[in-house]
Amino acid sequence: MGVVIAVSGTRQRSLARRYVHFVRMILDEAAAGWDEVCLVHGGATGIDEIAVEYAREKGWEIVAFWPEWNRRKKAAGPERNRRMAKESGARLLLAFPWTERCDGTLSCIREFLSVRKADVRIYWIE
């Protein structure tokens, strides 16, 4: 039996790259004690990329919830976050927002809190 961990965070690559070791440490802590780990992400640049790269190194299963930008326009991000929260089976959301203007990450946090199926841990980065 394994654990499903969702991740969301800033899309700014240069900022996210400064936190590679921190994100990896948090992922390791979240996965500790589990034989199997599945990482769920929203297909964004930045934090999602770092988490996916690390999951590949660790041999974890990876599931992407891709937004339908071409079809759904601005609604695509919030809809993707809602799907992640309701359908992923995640027991934990690790969120790494940059500022209160991190709309996508904050939307993801709200969605996970609203379904009450997962713990939510927020790590503000600057």
Secondary structure, 3 states (H helix, E strand, C coil): CEEEEEEEECCCHHHHHCCHHHHHHHHHHHHCCCCEEEEEECCCCCHHHHHHHHHHHHCCEEEECCCCHHHHHHHHHHHHHHHHHHHCCCCEEEEECCCCCCHHHHHHHHHHHHHCCCEEEECCCC
